[in-house]
Amino acid sequence: MALAGENTAGLVLFSYIVRQGSLTGAAEVLGISRSTASKQLAALEKKVGARLLTRTTRKLMLTDIGRQVLRETKKVEQALQAIEQLSEDNQSALSGGLKVSCSSAQGRIHLVPLITRFLAQYPGIYINLQLEDRFIDMVAEKVDVSVRIGYLPDSSLIARRVGDLSWVLCASPEYLRTAPALDKPDDLLNHRCLFYRNAKSVMNTWTFRDDVTDHSVVVDGPLSINDASALVSAAVDHAGVLLIDKSMLGDTLETGQLVPLLENYKALGGLPMYVVYPEKAYMPAKTRALVEFLLAELPVLIQ
């Protein structure tokens, strides 16, 4: 069986249908209409001469021939990636687009200034930066590089660790002026605490370590926010006590807007930061340039 050139799009579509679990999801990722996707799949199945997918009540399932075609499809994708890199690397200057992902707060504080410098260094490159606090499928959503916080599940992605975030407990002098004493972790139960909360998780269990043991406290307070930089602003405005990644505080400690607390205890929970990118047989030069730039610059920012 020989596939004509027009079937290449159908092969790529088929791969995305399997990843997304639906024809509609694949069409959205590829930026085509569902009807176009349906026609491409039908044309591919006609060329193969067999159904590639069957639908159960819950999901799409690969047929035996579908599994064989999927293996070959991956080879086509790798070949297209290799051609893309050869085309880009043959140019005297790096150019083209990159899609980058990062959490909202970390992106605003750390990544935007770095990317601005990177683009000044490589004026032929343009970047689409997506700032969002959700888990993304980098392959399905065509993300070239991601900066991620926290421990990562096993996957085919390549993750390069750039360092660990360090946590600091702090509050404004104005808040502390009338607040109860704060000499040990359990005293936080008497304080208005600021903490991160989104639709899926809440970070209000704070743990500290002294020379002997760990102390965990479930804190409470009138304000929780799903954005770290907004939490810092609330702390500066005297809203309460905050436990946060030190690199998010900017110059608020140096200027005295916030002061560190419980310095005889070590705040635990600092998470690792990674630069992540999909594993490819050939990495485009523009992607390699950005990865190397971030690996060199991010460790300095999160110290």
Secondary structure, 3 states (H helix, E strand, C coil): CCCCHHHHHHHHHHHHHHHHCCHHHHHHHHCCCHHHHHHHHHHHHHHHCCCCEEECCCCEEECHHHHHHHHHHHHHHHHHHHHHHHHHHCCCCCCEEEEEEECHHHHHHHHHHHHHHHHHHCCCEEEEEEECCCCCCCCCCCCCEEEEECCCCCCCEEEEEEEECCEEEEECHHHHHHCCCCCCHHHHHHCCEEEEECCCCECCEEEEECCCCEEEEECCCCEEECCHHHHHHHHHCCCCEEEEEHHHHCCCCCCCCCEECCCCCEECCCCEEEEEEECCCCCCHHHHHHHHHHHHHHHHHCC
